[in-house]
């Protein structure tokens, strides 16, 4: 499932809107849901807008995997960090990602463990 996390983070890190949307279309189900303490969205368009908003709030920052991946069935959970590339993350959280029957990302439940004050 490490490739799932790689695909997921690639979507969050892609800054070109058209390329990001192509990644979402390729790697996410037709009607994905995403929820975290700051956002709750349904559908690819809303997901793309949410990712763009996060990138706007944290320009130049990147998401990276920050721990092992725990998986069972079609579900994975992992810790991630958000910060300047190569530096200590400013934001840390973990996501639970469920895939559909085709292995595409279908549902994400996100949690924030550390956020800037």
C-alpha positions in Angstrom: 0.0 0.0 0.0 3.0 2.3 0.0 2.2 3.2 -3.6 -1.3 4.3 -2.5 0.3 6.8 -0.1 2.7 7.9 -2.8 -0.2 8.5 -5.2 -2.2 10.3 -2.4 0.7 12.6 -1.5 1.5 13.3 -5.1 -2.0 14.8 -5.5 -1.5 17.0 -2.5 1.9 18.2 -3.6 1.1 18.9 -7.3 0.9 22.7 -7.7 -0.2 22.8 -11.4 -4.0 22.7 -11.3 -4.4 20.8 -14.6 -1.8 18.2 -13.6 -3.3 17.9 -10.1 -6.8 17.3 -11.6 -5.4 14.6 -13.9 -3.9 12.9 -10.9 -7.1 13.1 -9.0 -9.1 11.7 -12.0 -6.6 8.8 -12.2 -6.2 7.9 -8.6 -9.5 8.8 -6.9 -12.9 7.2 -7.3 -15.6 9.0 -9.3 -17.2 10.6 -6.2 -14.6 10.6 -3.3 -15.2 12.0 0.1 -12.6 13.8 2.2 -13.1 15.1 5.8 -10.7 16.5 8.3 -11.2 19.0 11.2 -11.1 22.0 8.7 -12.8 20.6 5.6 -15.6 18.2 4.5 -15.9 17.8 0.8 -17.5 15.4 -1.7 -16.4 14.9 -5.3 -13.3 15.4 -7.4 -13.9 19.1 -8.1 -14.4 20.0 -4.4 -11.3 17.9 -3.5 -9.2 19.7 -6.1 -10.4 23.1 -4.7 -9.5 22.0 -1.1 -6.0 20.9 -2.1 -5.5 24.3 -3.9 -6.7 26.1 -0.8 -4.2 24.3 1.4 -1.4 25.0 -1.0 -2.5 28.7 -1.0 -2.4 28.7 2.8 1.1 27.0 2.9 2.9 28.1 -0.2 6.0 26.2 -1.0 5.3 23.5 1.6 5.2 19.8 0.8 3.5 16.8 2.3 5.7 13.9 3.2 5.1 10.5 4.8 6.2 10.7 8.4 5.9 7.1 9.7 4.9 3.6 8.8 1.8 2.6 6.9 -0.7 0.4 8.8 -3.1 -1.5 6.5 -5.8 -4.0 6.5 -8.4 -4.9 3.8 -8.8 -1.8 1.7 -7.8 0.6 4.4 -4.5 2.4 5.2 -3.5 4.8 7.9 -0.3 6.8 8.0 1.2 9.9 9.5 2.2 12.8 7.3 4.0 16.1 7.8 3.6 19.4 6.0 6.5 21.9 5.8 9.3 23.2 3.8 11.0 20.4 1.8 13.8 18.8 3.8 12.9 20.7 7.0 10.9 19.7 10.1 7.2 19.7 9.4 5.1 22.6 10.7 1.9 20.6 10.6 1.6 16.9 11.4 -1.4 14.7 11.1 -2.6 11.3 10.1 -5.1 10.1 7.5 -7.1 7.0 7.1 -7.6 6.2 3.4 -10.1 3.6 2.1 -10.0 2.5 -1.5 -12.8 1.3 -3.8 -12.9 -2.1 -5.5 -10.5 -0.8 -8.2 -7.9 0.4 -5.7 -8.7 4.0 -6.2 -8.9 6.4 -3.2 -12.6 6.6 -2.2 -12.8 8.0 1.3 -10.3 9.9 3.5 -10.6 10.7 7.2 -8.0 13.2 8.3 -6.8 14.2 11.8 -4.4 17.0 12.8 -1.9 16.2 15.6 0.2 19.4 15.4 -0.8 22.7 13.9 0.9 26.1 14.1 -0.3 28.4 16.8 
